[in-house]
Amino acid sequence: MSDGHQSNNKDLQMFKLMSNRVKATFAIVLAGLALVLSAACDSQADTVSGNLSRSADNFEINRRIIFINGITDKYLLVIEGYCALGNDDPPDELSVTCKVGPDAYKKHFLGLSDNVTYMVEQLEAADVDPFHYRVIWRPETIIPDIDIITSP
């Protein structure tokens, strides 16, 4: 009788373990579904704005960036071209990287203050799809650059 009791306990433990796995799997699937559905709830404007930002970060948008002295209302600097703004700049600094040739780039660092501001103008219309997100993979950021040194 003790063998039957131990068998029932093992069966009950297995059932509880499988039940916990099913619950965990269900929770993961539900969370994934919620994530997908929440991404699909963006407005067309949010999707287009995100796609325009990605295009600009890939030097596909012709822009004019103007730095203005807030006291004198005069332009301090104007940068025009296929330029991307820095995404990880400190609050008092702005970096602007511009594509000036097929494989040529220039980068500018500009300090901002309480009386210096900037504005970015898109000079031409861009064709972006409002119905899907644009994701750009750069293999060089995923695959590491490895130098192999062998002994003679």
Number of C-alpha atoms within 10 A of each C-alpha: 6 7 8 9 10 11 12 12 12 12 12 12 12 12 12 12 12 12 12 12 12 12 12 12 12 12 12 12 12 12 12 12 12 12 11 11 11 10 12 13 10 12 12 13 10 13 21 20 14 16 21 21 16 18 19 19 18 14 18 17 21 18 20 17 19 16 20 19 17 14 9 10 11 11 14 13 12 13 15 15 18 23 26 24 18 16 10 9 11 11 9 11 13 18 17 16 19 22 17 13 9 6 6 8 12 11 13 12 12 11 12 17 11 9 11 18 15 16 10 15 11 16 13 9 9 14 10 16 13 16 12 12 16 15 8 9 7 8 8 8 8 8 8 8 8 6 6 5 6 5 3 3
